[in-house]
């Protein structure tokens, strides 16, 4: 059914939107993770550089202090009198201190070599000279202290940004969980809708099969009627031929009397056959009309079942919805039509335009079927066109105005038809039973 196809389209569109949202969230999570890793790598690199610089500065300070101690030691050795053995020990200790200072300077030179390779824009010789300069080293120490303060602030800011990103990530993960829950609910709803769709399609297939059977029966009846019409034409032609023979035979007297009597008998038999044919023709014609009415009723019944459930519940005791036969039998009654009119009058604001048109079609169909019980139509619809002046006597204004122009005919009225002198005369309402329902302005 069309309604079913629309539901499926809406479900497919929602599924596509949910998948696109999940992809965007996953991409954002990967970007957040990459940013976090980059910040951690930068932080580790910076820490390594700062540790190496700290070691270098500590070594430079230690060399400087050891050099001072060595000079003091030499001055003291020159001014004091010492025993040969002590002098020898002092010389050994002095040699050890010099060797230690030399090793530390080698370590510093090794660091300068590696540092210069890491940062190729640094001149190794100039950097070594500057590291030997006490005044420059003092400035470097102060600069590094300030840099450490600044970098710590930057690291703290980065930590805050990472914390915010982690908070945002947690919010997104919660949103993803909520979306996944909603997706599961929607998938369950889709399954139910698919099951309902399969059931409806099965019912439609069954109804279509019945309609095809009725169409086949209708075609067969039409073929029978065509054959009967052909036979009728042949009989009429034969009858005319016989009559012509009778007219000729009447001119002959005497010997032709017996023949004339025989022909008259044949004519009577032909008349009987023609009469029988006419009866059969009328029966077939009525049967064909009945099949046409049945097909129309079937379509109306399908429309009726597609109306809004709330309105169907109001009409359930008036037009029975259980099956097609119950619907037909309950509609062949003026009291049922009166009840439909009363329900529309009360519920018209809650009935969609499409459902109102369906109820109008049902009302008109059953009134027409009731008229077929009589030799001539007894009842007729009362309609009002938009733009007509409101008639307070013959119309019911649902807008509760006392005058004005009709803006819409909500529902038909009906009444008794005036007897016709000529069957081709226009239908005229002699007395209204139910006034039409209108809106005015």
Secondary structure in CASP SS format (residue, H / E / C, confidence):
PFRMAT SS
TARGET T0000
AUTHOR 0000-0000-0000
METHOD secondary structure of the structure
MODEL  1
X C 1.00
X H 1.00
X H 1.00
X H 1.00
X H 1.00
X H 1.00
X H 1.00
X H 1.00
X H 1.00
X H 1.00
X H 1.00
X H 1.00
X H 1.00
X H 1.00
X H 1.00
X H 1.00
X H 1.00
X H 1.00
X H 1.00
X H 1.00
X H 1.00
X H 1.00
X H 1.00
X H 1.00
X H 1.00
X H 1.00
X H 1.00
X H 1.00
X H 1.00
X H 1.00
X H 1.00
X H 1.00
X H 1.00
X H 1.00
X H 1.00
X H 1.00
X H 1.00
X H 1.00
X H 1.00
X H 1.00
X H 1.00
X H 1.00
X H 1.00
X H 1.00
X H 1.00
X H 1.00
X H 1.00
X H 1.00
X H 1.00
X H 1.00
X H 1.00
X H 1.00
X H 1.00
X H 1.00
X H 1.00
X H 1.00
X H 1.00
X H 1.00
X H 1.00
X H 1.00
X H 1.00
X H 1.00
X H 1.00
X H 1.00
X H 1.00
X H 1.00
X H 1.00
X H 1.00
X H 1.00
X H 1.00
X H 1.00
X H 1.00
X H 1.00
X H 1.00
X H 1.00
X H 1.00
X H 1.00
X H 1.00
X H 1.00
X C 1.00
X C 1.00
X C 1.00
X C 1.00
X H 1.00
X H 1.00
X H 1.00
X H 1.00
X H 1.00
X H 1.00
X H 1.00
X H 1.00
X H 1.00
X H 1.00
X H 1.00
X H 1.00
X H 1.00
X H 1.00
X H 1.00
X H 1.00
X H 1.00
X H 1.00
X H 1.00
X H 1.00
X H 1.00
X H 1.00
X H 1.00
X H 1.00
X H 1.00
X H 1.00
X H 1.00
X H 1.00
X H 1.00
X H 1.00
X H 1.00
X H 1.00
X H 1.00
X H 1.00
X H 1.00
X C 1.00
X C 1.00
X C 1.00
X C 1.00
X C 1.00
X H 1.00
X H 1.00
X H 1.00
X H 1.00
X H 1.00
X H 1.00
X H 1.00
X H 1.00
X H 1.00
X C 1.00
X H 1.00
X H 1.00
X H 1.00
X H 1.00
X H 1.00
X H 1.00
X H 1.00
X H 1.00
X H 1.00
X H 1.00
X H 1.00
X H 1.00
X H 1.00
X H 1.00
X H 1.00
X H 1.00
X H 1.00
X H 1.00
X H 1.00
X H 1.00
X H 1.00
X H 1.00
X H 1.00
X H 1.00
X H 1.00
X H 1.00
X H 1.00
X H 1.00
X H 1.00
X H 1.00
X H 1.00
X H 1.00
X H 1.00
X H 1.00
X H 1.00
X H 1.00
X H 1.00
X H 1.00
X H 1.00
X H 1.00
X H 1.00
X H 1.00
X H 1.00
X H 1.00
X H 1.00
X H 1.00
X H 1.00
X H 1.00
X H 1.00
X H 1.00
X H 1.00
X H 1.00
X H 1.00
X H 1.00
X H 1.00
X H 1.00
X H 1.00
X H 1.00
X H 1.00
X H 1.00
X H 1.00
X H 1.00
X H 1.00
X H 1.00
X H 1.00
X H 1.00
X H 1.00
X H 1.00
X H 1.00
X H 1.00
X H 1.00
X H 1.00
X H 1.00
X H 1.00
X H 1.00
X H 1.00
X H 1.00
X H 1.00
X H 1.00
X H 1.00
X H 1.00
X H 1.00
X H 1.00
X H 1.00
X H 1.00
X H 1.00
X H 1.00
X H 1.00
X H 1.00
X H 1.00
X H 1.00
X H 1.00
X H 1.00
X H 1.00
X H 1.00
X H 1.00
X H 1.00
X H 1.00
X H 1.00
X H 1.00
X H 1.00
X H 1.00
X H 1.00
X H 1.00
X H 1.00
X H 1.00
X H 1.00
X H 1.00
X H 1.00
X H 1.00
X H 1.00
X H 1.00
X H 1.00
X H 1.00
X H 1.00
X H 1.00
X H 1.00
X H 1.00
X C 1.00
X C 1.00
X C 1.00
X C 1.00
X H 1.00
X H 1.00
X H 1.00
X H 1.00
X H 1.00
X H 1.00
X H 1.00
X H 1.00
X H 1.00
X H 1.00
X H 1.00
X H 1.00
X H 1.00
X H 1.00
X H 1.00
X H 1.00
X H 1.00
X H 1.00
X H 1.00
X H 1.00
X H 1.00
X H 1.00
X H 1.00
X H 1.00
X H 1.00
X H 1.00
X H 1.00
X H 1.00
X H 1.00
X H 1.00
X H 1.00
X H 1.00
X H 1.00
X H 1.00
X H 1.00
X H 1.00
X H 1.00
X H 1.00
X H 1.00
X H 1.00
X H 1.00
X H 1.00
X H 1.00
X H 1.00
X H 1.00
X H 1.00
X H 1.00
X H 1.00
X H 1.00
X H 1.00
X C 1.00
X C 1.00
X C 1.00
X H 1.00
X H 1.00
X H 1.00
X H 1.00
X H 1.00
X H 1.00
X H 1.00
X C 1.00
X C 1.00
X C 1.00
X C 1.00
X C 1.00
X C 1.00
X C 1.00
X C 1.00
X H 1.00
X H 1.00
X H 1.00
X H 1.00
X H 1.00
X H 1.00
X H 1.00
X H 1.00
X C 1.00
X C 1.00
X H 1.00
X H 1.00
X H 1.00
X H 1.00
X H 1.00
X H 1.00
X H 1.00
X H 1.00
X H 1.00
X H 1.00
X H 1.00
X H 1.00
X H 1.00
X H 1.00
X H 1.00
X H 1.00
X H 1.00
X C 1.00
X C 1.00
X H 1.00
X H 1.00
X H 1.00
X H 1.00
X H 1.00
X H 1.00
X H 1.00
X H 1.00
X H 1.00
X H 1.00
X H 1.00
X H 1.00
X H 1.00
X H 1.00
X H 1.00
X H 1.00
X H 1.00
X H 1.00
X H 1.00
X C 1.00
X C 1.00
X C 1.00
X C 1.00
X C 1.00
X C 1.00
X C 1.00
X E 1.00
X E 1.00
X E 1.00
X E 1.00
X C 1.00
X C 1.00
X C 1.00
X C 1.00
X C 1.00
X C 1.00
X E 1.00
X C 1.00
X C 1.00
X C 1.00
X C 1.00
X C 1.00
X E 1.00
X E 1.00
X E 1.00
X C 1.00
X C 1.00
X C 1.00
X C 1.00
X C 1.00
X C 1.00
X C 1.00
X E 1.00
X E 1.00
X E 1.00
X E 1.00
X E 1.00
X E 1.00
X E 1.00
X C 1.00
X E 1.00
X E 1.00
X E 1.00
X E 1.00
X E 1.00
X C 1.00
X C 1.00
X C 1.00
X C 1.00
X C 1.00
X C 1.00
X C 1.00
X C 1.00
X C 1.00
X C 1.00
X C 1.00
X E 1.00
X E 1.00
X E 1.00
X E 1.00
X E 1.00
X E 1.00
X C 1.00
X E 1.00
X E 1.00
X E 1.00
X E 1.00
X E 1.00
X C 1.00
END
